[in-house]
């Protein structure tokens, strides 16, 4: 990420170039300085060494920057300009600078091959960081709700806040779980009817009726339990216990409650699971709450088991939002029902022609598969939208693969940023920070308008709003205008 010394160095470099009528590729030099700072402990210009350029140009640069092999001369020229500047400003001694020149000369004929090696740059890795630390190569981005301010209860109107689809454990699992509820060991169910129906009555009694402090020892806290559990049901994710504590403190007359005691009691009742500082509803609590909602006449839908869906259904279900733990289980079980080749073929067929986010989910799952899926993956090399992903998949497994062309590199950079758009809209500050750290360089952004991608205008407009560097942001806005004009024609 650019820091103060880099910004100052680039400003001084531009002035140095103007004074000597030397053409300075400031963007390229900034990239070298940024990566030297981020990865090689270069904290000032005087820290550059010959070894710094070895690491930068033959290791970091090919992995982090999307650049075609023919751009190697530009990068070498920028490195030489930087060395010339280091000498004239006295930042490094002449003997070290001479060794830098020798090292750059040695690197020059090798850089083009390094940039061409798809195993090095690994599918636009400089752009994966724009999506977030959990890149597509590592995990799947599944839409899910954020933890709300638990100080405000949701609207009671079902039309305003419809309940999300819930995933229920099987009746057999739920019945077995009843035996593990500490409260029921002390206060057994009546046993006159179906155990789960009796359990639903217990849940309603705890959360809906007026217990007057009989649950938590505080009438105010008991009165707020329904809203608390309603919000946990809607979230369907683990919540930091501190968030629950803040909510309960707001309810308490003296402004503070014994959080540990309340959590222990709700766990004893079989309603909460607390682990590693986070809490979530037990499967029994989810089932009991849903039964209560149904009794109130509310629509409480069930979430389908995505493991039973076809590839289209799996992708669509993940897009609609599934808690991460459920999603991982669904994906694992979906894959276990198919050979790697069958899974790859079905997923890539479903991804063909799909929006960028759906394609990203499909490709991410395929990325979990081993080399035995090669024939089915290779079958999609002729699909223009999937081809860059297929090339990356093959190269990452050291299988024969064609090189990505410059046009394909541009297309996949737009595709990856299109995949990042939902997250960018949700948290623009984090996206802007990631783009400042390792977004696409200005010269690439300037060419993106030519890419035949349905999301190119939106991607360039996003870059124009998000990139902190004013010059690069302006280039993105200008490219967006060109892309929009091209589509109008």
Secondary structure, 3 states (H helix, E strand, C coil): CCCHHHHHHHHHHHHHHHHHCCCCCHHHHHHHHHHHHHHCCCCCHHHCCHHHHHHHHHHHHHHHCCCCHHHHHHHHHHHHHHHHHHHHCCCCCHHHHHHHHHHHHHHHHHHHHHHHCHHHHCCCHHHHHHHCCCCCCCCCCCCCCCCCCCCCCCCCCCCCCCCCCECCCCHHHHHHHHCCCHHHHHCCCCCCCCHHHHHHHHHHHHHCCCCCCCCCCCHHHHHHHHHHHHHHHHHCCCEEHHHHHHHHHHHCCCCCCCHHHHHHHHHHCCCEEEECCEEEECHHHHHHHHHHHHHCCCCCCECCCHHHCCHHHHHHHHHHCCCHHHHHHHHHHHHHCCCHHHHHHHHHHHHCCCCHHHHHHHHHHHCCCCHHHHHHHHCCCCCHHHHHHHHHHHHHCCCCCCCCCHHHHHHHHHHHHHHHHHHHHHCHHHHHHHHHHHCCCHHHHHHHHHCCCCCHHHHHHHHHHHCCCHHHHHHHHHHHHHHHHHHHC
